């Protein structure tokens, strides 16, 4: 390992060396002794004369790194006991050409200027405030030395802008209560100012930081002259009232599908500054009705789908409460969508007990079910803090309610519990040492369920995870080494732990699984995981080389996300980059990635290599291309508990090209193609993105895509034939159509109308059924035998004749599918005063599963809009009290 480290350091110095820190600039502010400036965008208040102009010597960062910018920027900073005041003079010799595009908050459209403030002065975190020339605000919490920018942080601050003969002006008032800093007589804060000159697509900085620098915040300039200010205790309370009405298809005889329903609800959010270093966020009965629905997908794999978090309470500050398990993928100790998840217990309407004798009755009575789609969050609290010694931490505590379903059978009703009362606890801590060059941290999560119903015994009673991480930087943070270690433990009944062992993440019951054993008597399961990475983040050549493992018994999915266990992966990723203009290019990057994976039995399950380049031309068009090669792969999961299945390798290649995004109309096109070795697979697709801006207030985007996949080894089902399991695969011809349409119209910088709609359709047609015989055979054709199949249209099933003797050995349900869906969401959002918002929301959902006699797009989508949609109308009013 020592030889490898020395080798990569030497190679890196030869090809690009390491970055040298630029000279640190400083700006000295002044305390206001008289009347503070009025935030009106005019910059004519006497208070501004207390300090000289800073700036005027900005340096270009993109596209020509280190060059003088096309236009210069000046700024002034003042303060008093409660606020920080910032004035920008953005010089422009052609003010008529200033691009004043509008967007929703954090849209970052058109010309803008931005100030980043490292008030902790920890050289790792900062608060960012962005002023668009149109008056739209942007704000982000910056962490991990600029690697994470959280735009869901929405502080209360004030902004006005104006255009004049010299360019444009921006005035800000930032309450000190929105910043975090230590309580001491005199302060030095990190400071950076960034200007975007839109028509040249140019960015310049006050404190020059090269594009290839290894970090951001630690290279800031300094803000001096801050004396006599005290941390402000923040207290904000934001109650809401929600009125909702739904309209949907009425079902005769179903007492729960009457065609309409209405409801009024209340809740509360609060942000409390307990001390200067600690902030408490609270939510009681939160509502997320204004949040867009998840995009439609069809999942034919054995594994869980990952959907990103969209709920504001959990998004804000999510960069604190996170612990990625590996450098790629979504595996994480904390996945906030587990809180308020869909109830996990399904309702078996065939197992009804109408006479109350404790046994299911044999009848054909229709039953109707009323249940919630989400577990109600009774309350959640999030505490975060960071002290002057560099110790940061966060705690999340949440409780979700018992969820029950009501079942109606001929007027007789009963209730069944579908989700138990559950408590979730998450804690994360990290210590900065040596000015952020050394980081040591840890995280723990706890899930406890109060299980009182025997039907819920398959759930874990408790689940615990813990992780430790360590990162060390050196040579101006050019090089780093990071390591992580995690451990998990789940407890519950033998039924629950057996279910975990047999889950798709691990499938201990596989007949060829010789390194793990299925034990149906166990009531706990303990697993481990970890990562070790060495890398370089500065210069023309950057890279990662690392190793990751996830033991077979690891389990994170009670409150985290885990796709698959029983895996060890080695990888090497290298990028060569030219970030200064040359020839026809503004910039160029070339990536090379190699990886190999093994299971804990020592079987090499994958060998991959890919190469990709992306570039930007001097005319502001951009593009790239790449290819991917997998020599072979072995899946321990695709036969759903059967033996591991070996797949031939595959080759895939792609390209993309985009036009100048500064124009009113721009387009990006991304086609891809792929094929499997031994002709076992073919796939192709096309993704296109159109963006049209008819005016500064309008933004319209259309994102259609179509893909086709033909796979001769798609799993279909497992059948019990002659006393043993047989695994059936087939050729699938799958086509997916998808389109996302989004329109935003800004009435004012604080009032917008946004519409999102997604038509989606997918079809799958199966043929050439096969029985798996030797799943690990060296020759592809020896891994299966083709079986005879005849379609029975009356029963919608296939009659399988294994030995082609004309006799049916067994039947399988027709696996063909057609699915069409349309989801949309329209939101009027008005922030009538800073922090207080009115929402008007219309959400619509239409779903259809057409018959399988045809798989054309016309058949898929033809009858969808003839169906009655499910409409939801919301009126949500929030008011933020600042105490």
N, C-alpha and C positions, 0 to 999 in steps of 0.2 A: 504493500500500500504506500509505503514511503517513497519507493521508486516511482510509482504512478504520480504522486503529488509533485515530485520534483520534475518529472517529465512534462506535465501539463503547464507548470509554471514557466519552464524554459521555453516551451513552444509558444506560449502566450506572449512572452517578452519579445521573442524573435519576430512574431507576426504583428504585434500591435502594441506591445508594452502595456503600461498601465497609466491611468489618468493622473495628472497632477492637479491639486486643488487650486482654482483661480484665487487671485487676491481678494480678500474679503472687504466689501464696501460697508459703509455705515451711514445712517441718517439720524440726526438728532432732532427730536421733537420738542415741543414746548407746551407747558400747561396753560390753559386759557384762564386769564385773570378777569376778563369782563364778559361781555355778551358772546355766547357761542354762535358760530355761523348757522344761518338758516339753510336747511337742506332744500334748495329750490333749483339747483342746476345753473345758477347764475354766477357763482363764485365772486360776488362783489362785496362780501362782508369784511369789515375791518380786521376781524380776528385772524384772517388768513395772512395778514401782514406780519404776524408774530414770528413766522418761520420762513426760511428761504426755500426756493424750489429745489427739490431733489431730482435726480434723473437728468435727462438731456444727454446722457451718454450711454443709452441702452445698446445692447449687442444682439445681433440677430442669432437666433437658435435654429430656426428653419426658414427657408430651405438651405441657405448658405451659412453654415455653422461658423460663428466667429466673425462674420462680416458686419459692416455698419448697416443698420436698418434703413428701409426706404423713408420712414418717417420717425421722428423722435417723440418721446413722451416725458412729461414732467409731472411731479406730484408733490403734495404737501401733506403733513400729518400733524394733527393737534389732538389734545385730550383734555378732559376734565375729570371730575370725581366719578362720573357715571358713564362716559362715552369716549370712544375713539372717533375722530373725524378725519376723513381722507378726501382730498381733492386731486383730481387728475386733469391735466391739460394734454389732450391727445392731438398733437399738431397734424395737420393735413393740408397740403397746398391746394387740393381740389375738394373742398367740402361738399360740393354737389354730388360727388361720386361716393360719399360715405354710404355704406350698406347698412340700412337700419331694419334688418329683419327681426320679426317678432316670433316668439315661441312661448310654450309653457315654461314655467320655472325650471331652471337647469337645462334649458334647450341649447344654450351657447351658440346661437346663430348670429351671423353678421359680424360687424366690428365690435370688439369688447376689450375691456381692460380689467385686470384681476390683481388682487392683493392676497398674498399668502402670509399668515402670521403664525410663527412658532412661539406662542406665548408661554408654553411650558419650558421653552428653550432646552428641549431634550434632544434636538437634532434628529427626531424621528417622526413627530406628529405636527400638524399645522391645521389652521382654520382658513378656508379659502372663501373669498367674497368676489363675485364677478359682476361687473356692470356692463350690460349690453347697451349700445348707443340708443336702442329703442326703449330703454327703461326696464327691460326684463332682468330680473335678478337670477343669479346662480350662486349656489353655496355648496361646499363640500367639506367633509372632514377627511383630512389626509393622514394616513398612517403608514407604518412599515416603510418609512423613509421615501414615500412617494409611490410605492408599489400599489397602494390601495387608495382610491378616491371614492368616498361615500357621498353620493349626491342626494341620498335620502335624508341627510341631516338638513333640517329646515329651521334655522334660527330666525329670530325677529330682528330685522335691521331695516334701514331706510335709505332710499336711493332716488336721486333725480338727475336727469341728463338734459343736455341741450346742445344744439349745433350752432356754431358761429363762423365768422370769417376765417378764423385760424384753424379750425378743426371741430372738435367737440369736447364738451366738459362733462365730468361725472363727479357728483358729490355724494359721499356716504356718511352715515352716522351709524356706528356699530356699538350697541350697548355693551359695556364691559361684562354684563351678566351673561352674555353669549360666549365669552371666552373663558378659558381656564388658565390660572396662573398662581404662583405661590404668593404667600403673604410676607413681603419683605420691603425694606425702605426704598430700594432702587432696583430697577429691572433692566435687563437687556433681553430683547426678544429677537428671534429670527425673523427676517423680512425678505420677501421677494415680490416684485411687481412684473407682470407679464402683459404685453400688448399684442392683440391680434389685429393685423392690418389685412382685412378680408380680401380686398380685390387683388392683392399679390399673394394671398394665402401664406402670409408671413407672420412669424411669431418672434418677438424680441423680449429680452429680459433686462431688468436693471442690474441684478447680480448675474453675471455671465456663468451659465452652467452648460458645458458641452453636451451634445446629444449622447455621446458615448460615456458620459460620467456614470459611475456606479452609485446611483442614488440621486436624491433631490433635496430633501429638507436639510440634510447635514451640510449642504453647500450654500445655504442662504446667506445673504448679507445680514446686517444688524440694525435694529432700531434701538436707539439710546435716548436718554433724557427722561425716562419714565420714573418719576419719583412721587411718593405720597399717595399712590392709588392702592385701594384695598380690593380684594376679591369680592364680588357681588354675589350674594345668595339669591339664586334664581327660584321663583315660585310662580309656576304657570299652571292653571287649572282649565281644562277644556271639556266641558260637558257637551253632549250631543243629544239631539232628538231626531228620530227617524220614523217616517211614515212610509209604509210599503204596501203596494197592492199588486196582486198577481192575476193574470188571465191565462187560462190554458184549456185544453180540450176536456170537455165533460164526458165522463164515462157512466153510462147507465148502470145503475145498481151499485156503483162504487161510492160509498158515503164520503170518501176522502178526495174524490175527483169531481167536485161540484162545478168546476169551470172558473171559479174565482176564490180569492181569499184576500184579507187585508189585515194589517197589523201595525201597531205603534210600539216603538221600543226606545229605551234610554240607555245611556252609558256615560263613561267618564274617562278622560285621559288627563294625566297630570305629570308635570316635570318639576321636581323639587331639588334645589341646591341645598343639600344637608350641610356641607361645609364647602370651602373654596375648592376642595379636591374631589368631592363626592357628589354625584347627581343620582337622584332616584326618579325613574320613569314608572308610572303606574297606569294600568288600564283595567277598567271594570266593565264587564259585558261588552267587549269591543265589537264593533261592526266594521266589515270590510266590503260593504255592498258596492262601493264605487270602483272596486278592483276588477280588472279585466279577467275573463275566464282563461283557463289554460288552453293552449293550442291543441287541436285534435291530433290524435296519433292512433295508429294500429300497432299493437305489440304482439309479435309472433314468437318472441324469445321466451326463455324460462325466467328472465330476470325482471326486477322492478324498473319502472320508468322513473326518471328524475325530472321534476318540474321545479323551476326556480321559485323562490319566495317572492310574493308580490304584496304582502300585507304590511302597511307602513310601520306598525309597532315593532315588528320583527326585523324589518329591513334596516331601520335606522340603528346604527351602531353594530351591525352584523359583523363588521370587520374586527370587532373586539372578541365576540363570543364565537370564535371559529377555531377549528383544529383540523386542517386537512390531513388525511392519513397518508396520502402519497402526492407526488408532484403532478399526476395526471388523473383524470376522472373526477367523480363527485364524492368519493368516500370521505366522510367527515364524522367526527365524534358528535357534532350537533347539526341536526337538520330540522329547522324550526317548523317545517310543515307537519311534523309529527304531532305538534300541539294544535288541537282543533281538527285533527284528521277525520276522515270518514269513519263512522262506526265500523268496527272490524267483524262483528258477528252478523252473519247472514240469517235471514228468516226462512225456515223451512215450512212453507204453507201446507205441505202434505202431511206434516206431523201434528195434526190438530187433535185436541182432546175436548170435544164439545160437551161431553157428559161429565167431565171432571173426575173420572175414575183413575186418572194418572196414566192411562194408556191411550195411544193414538187410535182414533176411530177410522174405520174403513168406509170412506164416503167420497163423493165427488163434488162436495160443496165448494163453490168458489170462495176464496178468501182474499181480503183486501188489506193492504198494509199501509200504515202511516208512520213514517220515520223521518228523522233529520238526516240531511246529507253531510252535516259536520257536527262534531262534538262541541258543545257550547263551552267557551272559555269563561269560567266564572270570574277569573281575575288573573292578572299577571303583573309582576314587579321586576324591574330591571335596575340594578345599581351598578354604576360604573365610576371609576375614579383613577386618578394618577397623582402621585405626590412629587415634591421637588427632588426626591432622591431617585426618581426614575422607576418607581414601582407602580405598575398599572394593573388594574383588575376589573372584573365584571362578574356579576351574579344575576341569574335569571331564575325566578320562581313563578310557577304557573300551576293552576288547578283547572281541570276540565270536569264537567258535570257527568253524572250518570245519565246515559242516553237510553231511552226505551222506545220500542216500537209498539204501536197499537194495531192489533189484528182483528178484523171484523169478519165473522162467519154468520150469515143470516141474522144479523143484529146482535149476536153474542160477541162480546169483545173481551180480549185478554191483552195483557202487556208482557213483553219479553225484553229483558235487558240486552242491549246490543253493544254497549261500551260501558265499562265500569268507571267509577270515580277514580281519577288518575292525577297524581302529583308529579310534576317535572321540575328538576333542579339542575342548573348548570352553573359552573364557576370556572373562571379563567383568570390566570395571573401571569404576569411577565415582569422581569426585572432587567432594566438596562444597566449595563456596567461599562465603565470606560468610555463615556460619551456615546453610548449606543453601539460600540464595536463588539460588545459581547452581550448576548441575550439569553436568558434562562427563563423558562416558563413551564406552566403545567395547566391541565384542565381536568375537571371531573364532571361526570353527569350521573344523575340518579333518577330512575323512574320507579314509582311505587303505585301499584294498582290495588284497589280494594275489591277483590273478587268474591262475590257472595252467591253467584249463580253457577251451578255445575256446568252449564253449557259454555261458560267462559273459562273453564279450567285449562283450555289449550293456550291461553295467554300467559305470559310471564307474570308472576307475582311481583318481582322486582328485577331491575337491571341496572348494572353499574359499569361505568367505563372510566378510565383514567389515562392520562397521557403526560409525558414529559418531553420538552423540546429544548434544544441548545443550538445556538448559531454563533459562530465566530468569524469576524471580518478582519482583514489585514491589508496592508499596502493601499491606504486611502480607500478601503472597502472594495478594492478591485477583486480580491479573492474572498471566498467564503467556504466554510464547511458547516453543514447543518445536520443534526440527527434528531430522530423522534423515536419514542418508544411508547406503545399503547398496550393496555390490557383491558379485557372485558369479562364480566361475570353476569350470567343470568340465572335466576332461580324461579322455581315453580313446581307444579305437579309433574309426575312422570309423563303425563300426556303432553304437557307444554314443552318439556325438554326433548321428548321424542319428536314432536312436530318441528322443533328447531333443527334437530339433526337431519330430518328428512326434507327440509326446506330447499328450494332451488339454489340457495347460496352455497350449499355443501353436499347434499345427497349422500349421506354416509351409507345408505343402504345399497349402493352400487355393488354389483357382484364382483367387479374387478378392483374394488377399493381395498387394498391390502394394508394401507398405512393408517386408516381410521376405522373404528368399529362402531356400529349402531348398538347402543345400549338402551333398551326401553325401560330400564329401572332407574335411570339417573334422574335427579331432581335439580341439578345445576350443571353449568357448562362454562368453562373458563378458556379464553383464547388470548393471543398476543398478536402484535403487529409492530412494524417499525420501518424506518427509512434512514439511509445514510447518503448524503449528497456532498460532492465537492464541485465547486464551479468558479467561473470567472464572469464578471459583469461589466467590464470596461475594456475599451479598445476596439480594434477592428474584428477581433476574434473573441467570441464569448462562448461558454459551454457549460453543460452540466454532465457529470458522470455519477451515477447513483445506483442504489440497490434498495428494493422494497420487499417486505414480506407480510403476508396476512395468513395467520395459521388457520387450520381447518375449523377450530372451535370458536374463532372470533365471531362475535355478534354485536352489532351496533344499532340495529334497526328499530329498537324501542324509542330512541330519541335521536339517533344519528342516521346516516345513510351508508349502506354497504351493499355493493353490487354482487361480488363473488369473493369467497375465501379460498383457502387451500392454494395459495399462489405465491411464488417468488419471482421477482422481475428485476432484471439488470438492464440499464439503458445508458446510452451515450447520445447527447444532443450537442451539436456544434452549429454556430451561426457565424458566417462571414458577412460583414456589412460595410458598405460605403455610404456614409451619411451626408457627404458634401456633394454638390452637383458636379457631374462629369459627363462629357459627351452629350447624349440626348436625355440623360437621367438626372433627376433631383436626388434620388436615393436608390439603393439596391441592397437587398438582403438575400442570402442563400442559406437555407437550413438543411442539415443532414441529421437524420435520427436513426439509430439502431437500437433494437431491444430484443430480449429473449426472456421467455417465461418457463417456469417449471412448477409442477405441483409438489406437495411435500413427500410424495413417493419417489421423487427424483425423475419423473417423466418430463421431458422437454415438450411443452404443450404448444409453444409458438416461437417462430423466428421471423422478425419483421425488419424492414428497412424502408425508409422513405426519404425523398429529397424534394425540396420546394424552394422556389424563388419568388419574391415579390418586389415590385419596383414602382416608382413614380416618375413619369416623364416631366420634362420641363414645361410642357403645355398643360400640366395638372391632370392629365389622364393617368391612370394607374392600372396595374394588372399583375399577373403572375401565372405560374404553372407548376405542376408537380406530379410525382408518381409515387406509388406505394407497391411494395412487393412483400408477400408473405409466402415463405417457402412451403409451409404446411401448417395445420393447426389441429389440435386435439381438444374436443369439448367434453368436459366431465358432467355437463348439465343438459345438453340438448336432447338426450333420450329420457329426460324427466325421471331420473332414478335408475335408468338402465346403464349399461357399461359405457365407457368413454368411446366417442366416435371420432375417427380420424377423417379430416377433410383434405382434399387436394389444396395446393397453394393457390394464390390468386394474384392478379396484377391489376392495378387501377391507376388511371391518370386523369388529370383535370387541368382546367385553365380558367382564368377569369380576366375580364377587361372592363374598366369603368371609365366613364367620361368625367369631365371637370365638374365637381360638385358645387362650385361657386355659381354656375349658371342656373337660370330659372328651370331648365329641364336637364336632367342627368339620368344616365342609365348604367346599370352594371349587369353583365351577363356571365354566367358560370355554368358551362357544360361539364359533364364527367362521363367516363366510360370505364367499364371493368369487365374482366372475364376470369373464370377459374380454370386452373389447369385440368387436364382430362375432360375438358368441355363440360364441367359440372355446374357452371354458373355463368350468367351474363347479366350485366346491369348497365343502365345508362340513365341519364337524367339531365334536366335543364332547369336552372334557377335564374330568374330575371328580376331586377328591381328597378322600377321607374319612380323618379321623384320629380314632381312639378310644383313650382312656386309661382302661381300667377300674380301674386303681389307679396309685399313684405309681411302681410298678415295671414296669408294662406300657405299651407304646406300639405301637399297631397302625395301619397306614396301608394304604389301598387306593386305587390310582390308575388307573382305567380310562379309555380313550379310544377313539374311533372316528372315522375320517375317510373322506371319499369325494371323489375328484377325477376329473372328466371333462375330458379335454384332447384337442382335435381335431388337434393338431400334435405328437404324441409320436413321436420318432424310432423306427424299427423296424430298418432294415438298409440296407446299401448293396449294390447288385447290379451286376454287369458285364453290360450288355446292349448288343449291337451294337457292342462294342469300347469302350464308355465307361461311366463310373460313373453310376448313377441312384440317387437317394436317396428311400427310401420312408418315409413317415410315415403315421400312422393315428390314429383316435380310440381312446383308452384310457379304460376305466371301471375305476378302481382303488379298492379299498376296503382299509383297514388297521384291524385290531383290535389293541389293545395294552392290557396291564394289568400294573402293578407292585404286588406285595403285599410288605409288609415288617412284620415283627414283632420287637420287642426286649423281652426280659425280663431285668431286672437282679436277679440273685440277691443280690449285694452291690455296693457301688460299684466293685469291682475284678473282678467276675465277671459275665459276661453270656452270654445265648444270643440270637443274631440269625438270623432267617430272611429270605431274599429270594427271591421267585419271580416269573418273568415269562412269562405266556402271550402269544404273539404269532402273528398270522396276517395274511397279505396275499394279495390276488388281483388279477389284472389281465386284463381281457377286451378284445381289440382288434377293431375293426371299421372299415368305411369307409376302406379303404387308398387312399393318394394318392401320386402321384409329384410331387416338387418340380420346378417348371418355371422360375419366376421368383422366387427366394427374396427378392428385395428389391423386388418390385412394390409400387406405392403402394396398389393395391386388394387387400384381403385375398384375395378369391376368385381373383385372377390368379396367386397364388404357387404353385399346385399344380393338378393335375387328378386327379379321382377315377378309379381304375382298377378294372376288373372283377376279382373274386376269388371263387374257389370252394374250399371246404374239402375236402381229401382226408383223410378220417378214417383210412384204411388206413395212410397214410404220415405222418400228423399234420403236414400242410403245406398251404399255400395255393397254388393255381394262379392265376397272375396273367395277366390278359388286358388289356393296356394299351389297345388301340384298340377293344375290345369287338367283335371280329370272330369270336368263338367259338373262337379258337385260343390255346393257352397260350404266352405269350412266355417265362416263366420261373417258377420256384417259389421260395417263401420258407418257411423253417421257421416253424411255428406259434409266435407270440410270447407267447401266453397263458401265464400262470403262476399257480400256487397254491403257497403255502408256509406251513407251520405249524411253530412251535417252542415248546418249553417249556424254560426255564433256571431253575435254582434253586441256592441256596447257603445252607447252614446252618453257623454257626460258634459254637462254645463258646470263649469267650476268657476266660482267667483270668490276671490279672497278680498272681501269687502273692507276689512282692515287687516293689518299684518297679523297673521296667526289665526284669523277667524275666517271660516269658509262656509259657503253654501253650495251644496251639490244637488243637481237634478240629474237623475240617471234613468236611462231606458236600456234594459238588457233583453235580448231575444235569443231563443234557442230552438232550432228545428232539427230533428233527427229522423232518419228513415233507413230501413234495411230492405231494399228492394229484393224481389225474388232473383234466383240465380240463373234464370234461363238466358240472361245476357249480361255481359260485363262492360258494355260500352259506357262512355261518359253520359250520353243522352239518357240511357236507361237508369244510370245511377242517380242522376240529378233531376230527371224528368218530372217526377211527382212530388219532389220535396216541398215545393212552395204551394202545393195544393193542400198540404196538411196545416192544421191549426197550430200556430207556434205557441211556445211558452213565453209570455211577456212578463217582465217585472219592471215596475215603475217605483222609483225611490225619490224621496225628498229628504235630504239630510242637512241639518243645520248645526254648525258648531260655533262656539264662541270661546275665545281664549281670554281668561282673566289673568292679568299680570299683577301680582300682589307684592 
